[in-house]
């Protein structure tokens, strides 16, 4: 009955807050049920191992004439049975309460879901990612600035690409970075993702390693700067600092000091959403990136939705496509993501549902585009949980496909394997499906690694809700201890004391505890 009613709940929770609370309570109870099943399976295994151990002892002949059922009636087993009985009674009571609340909310059984959630999207490459729609002019202008020999007081000049989230700043910078003329022009190229925290030590260390520096552990910034200067001395380099939020000029001054030894013509490309950042980083050129023209946006949407360059063969869909374009602001990330939502549907019904979705009207104060929320709500149920789990990864984190799949397996997300497929094989299929829907993308710094766009990462954090929590940086864990009891999945990025680590690990409801990094400078 739970499965049957979720179809209605998945539609009504968008506009009815009480339904979302009901879904959260149901999810919480499902975790409790899962824990009980794990507990029972563990105890069953313990009993089996104990019986095998006893059977191998000198008393095995005596034990063989005693029925197994009699050996189970030990004081510990009786107390365990009473404890589990109490937990099962509590779960049953909560289930009954949820059923009553379901009826009060008017949730109906067997409401037909959009068949978008049932379709398996084929893994395909619709567009060569190096061909950016409508950015030919931008590419040409930026290439001229990169390869030009304009006069400057310093050997290194800064070029900043500014634009809103999802407009294609990183994609454009990536195209420039991999252009053959750029490769030939610069002796050294380095790409570093920044995001919110502008940690000068970590950024310099990332540049040093990218330049082929040996895996050294620097105790402080001074020897790192010395090593970096030696690597860059009299070399014409290109450094890309992607997604910068820093507005502290002193941090930029500290970062650029070892860069100034580069040869004349060296460039630093900065991508950011803020013109203030460009000013703080002494940018000689600020290049504002505009949204796509209506024609280019429509063409990009057609390529991802239809696999064609335009809507010439689909005049009916073109009208619906133009409506979708207006709602998502012609942003490339949104167009690419939504195009893959409706891929394969050419009768217009699903396109119309997408255009008229109530999600467009949600205003929650976040920067997450409604278009991205829609792409999540149209995911099949088996993919939603896998994607939400990725909220444990910090922004710009480069993760390994195989390791992520193993984490999914360890969580039990893939236990319902289909046919003769192994859980790992099924995980690979699901990963590729999420990648094909633009939730994952190949890393710029690691050809074998994957990342999530910042807005996609925000989306994962949002949909994970109150069950997952990621603690970034050197934050005082004690400030958030009151709410730890409700978390099921927790990840820590940065240092933590052993005392706090033990406190978190003793949480009764915590299922996942990921230590993303425990390295700490200048600490014992």
Secondary structure, 3 states (H helix, E strand, C coil): CHHHHHHHHHHHCCCCHHHHHHHHHHHHHHHHHHHHHHHHHHHHHHHHHHHHHHHCCCCHHHHHCCCHHHHCCCHHHHHHHHHHHHHHHHHHHHHHHHHHHHHHHCCCCCCCCCHHHCCCCCCCCCCCCCCCCCCHHHHHHHHHHHHCCCCCCCCEEEEEEECCCCCCHHHHHHHHHHCHHHHHHCCEEEEEEEECCCCHHHHHHHHHHHCCCCCCCCCCHHHHHHHHHHHHCCCCEEEEEEEECCCCHHHHHHHHCCHHHCCCCEEEEEEECCHHHHHHCCCCEEEECCCCCHHHHHHHHHHHHCCCCCCCCCHHHHHHHHHHHHHCCCCHHHHHHHHHHCCCCCCCHHHHHHHCCHHHHCCCCCCCCHHHHHHHHCCCHHHHHHHHHHHHCCCCCCEEHHHHHHHHHHHCCCCCCCCCCCHHHHHHHHHHHHHHCCCCEECCCCCCEEECCHHHHHHHHHHHHHHEEEEECCCCHHHHHHHHHHCCEEEEECCCCHHHHHHHHCCCCCCEEEEEECCCCCCC
